[in-house]
Amino acid sequence: MGLDPSISAFAAASGATDLTPLNNLAKYLRSQSLISSARCFPFKSAQNAGSGSTVYGWGDLTANNCTLVNSPTWGADGIDFDNALSQRWVLGDCLGGGTITAFSRVHISSLAAVNSVGLFAQYAGPSDRSVGIGPAASGKYELRRSSDGGTVQLETFESNSLSVTTDDACITAQWVNGGGRFLWIDNLSQGLTLTGGFTQTSRFNTSVDVGGMVFLRGVQKAVLVIDGVSITDAQREAITDLINAL
């Protein structure tokens, strides 16, 4: 199987050697006309640089790569963020104000702060808050969205079941422009209940960095973000399966 052009360029930049699973995902995104709206960051050492502070990405949403803060450890199964108070990854702003779907394949082992939206977030207070997802103190996932950048026009939704476990899973959050918000663990839909503020239908288009593994301890395995387009359930499920096959 020939390499998708995005994977060829990614391999040249990163030195990654385990390319077949990435190529399968890239070819699917291209077949669905989604690759121009997507950026994927593999965190397994053989699927990226394997050392240093740069996590290279592929996909045409942006040319930005992730930067590792305070030296989390590269490994065969992903990058181990073992100091939840200081380690994280950050990505320069590449998001607009439209629908966003964020896939995060992760093994969370513990939390350093309660009610943290730090699994995937573009969320910096008090006036640059857009969206974020992370574990709450209850052991459930919490999704937040602000339409004004602050706390006045802010919604907080919590999953209805205990969801934060030590299992390796693909956590997918979606905020629909002009609509609601959704959460899946692998391909299992999670019910959500409004626990703070009131329902929003748009998100603040801030220019602050996107971040992940903030105040969390665990192994990040892959991140994929699709911005500005709505994807179907069939597409989301296929992408989730391909991410879990990385």
Residue, then its C-alpha position, 0 to 999 in steps of 0.5 A: m500500500g502506498l503512503d498517503p502524502s501526509i504520512s510521507a511528509f510526516a515520516a520524513a519530519s519525524g523519523a517515525t517507522d511504524l507507519t501502516p496504522l497511521n496510513n490506514l487512518a490518513k487514507y480513510l480521512r482523505s476518502q471522506s474529504l476530512i483530511s483538510s480539516a484534521r490534525c493527528f498526533p501519534f504519541k507512541s515512540a515508533q509512530n513519532a520522533g521517539s525523543g525530544s520535546t516535539v510531537y509531530g503531527w499530520g493532516d492539513l488543518t495546521a502545520n503546528n506540532c505539539t510541544l511537550v512541557n517538562s519532559p514527560t517520557w516517551g515509550a512504546d505505548g505512548i508518552d507517560f505524563d507522570n508528573a501531573l502538576s507540571q507536565r503536559w502537551v501544548l499546541g499552538d492555536c489552530l481552531g476556529g469557532g465552528t464544530i470541533t470533534a476531539f479524539s484522545r486515546v489515553h490511559i488515565s491513572s490519576l488526577a492532580a486537581v479536581n474538576s480539571v478540563g485538561l484532557f483536551a482543552q482550549y481553555a485559559g481563564p478568566s477571559d480566554r475559555s472556549v472548550g475543555i474536557g477532563p475528569a471531575a472529582s466525582g469520577k465522571y467526565e466534565l465538558r465545558r464550553s464558553s461562548d463569551g470567553g468567561t464564566v457568564q456564558l459558560e456551560t458545564f455538563e457531566s457524564n451520567s455514569l462513572s467514566v474515568t477509569t484506568d482503561d485504555a480508551c478513546i475519549t471523544a468530545q464534540w461541541v456542535n456549532g449551533g447545537g449541543r455537546f456529546l461524549w463517547i468512550d470508544n463508541l459508547s455514547q455517554g449521557l450528559t447532565l447540565t451541572g453548571g451555568f446554562t446551555q450554550t450553542s457556540r464557543f469563544n474563538t480564542s487564540v490561546d494554545v490547545g493543551g492536554m494532560v493538564f493536571l492528569r497522570g497517565v499515558q497519552k497514545a494519540v490525539l486527533v482533532i477535526d475542526g470546522v466540519s460536522i462528521t457523521d456517526a459512521q465516520r466517528e465510529a470508523i475513526t475511533d476504531l482506526i485510532n484504537a488500532l494505532 
